[in-house]
Amino acid sequence: MDCRGCGNLNLMRRAKAHYQTIAHRRWEEEKAEEAEENSPSPPPSPDLRPIVVTVFSAPPAEDLPSFSELEMDLDPPTPKNVSQAVLDKDRVIPDSEEDEDDIL
């Protein structure tokens, strides 16, 4: 016990008298203040607000063509298609066929 309120009384009388002294009461008050300053803060109160959960479902499955069906739609290059592409590359487009958006 660190309190300095004890005198030279015998043990039982000294303890009884000690708890009634002003020095002991001041010491108790100091210890209570220290405990308040050093005590941890109270735990935060739980958040009781309602929670909104938004669930996005997958889009409905559509009948998408398979990869083999897509390949069948594509025409393989033929010599005729290739020669047409070469001719179109060298062709000059007349002004009447140009897009209106190109003219600014």
Secondary structure as UniProt FT lines:
FT   HELIX           11..18
FT   TURN            19..20
FT   HELIX           22..38
FT   HELIX           67..73
FT   HELIX           79..90
FT   HELIX           95..97
FT   HELIX           100..102
//
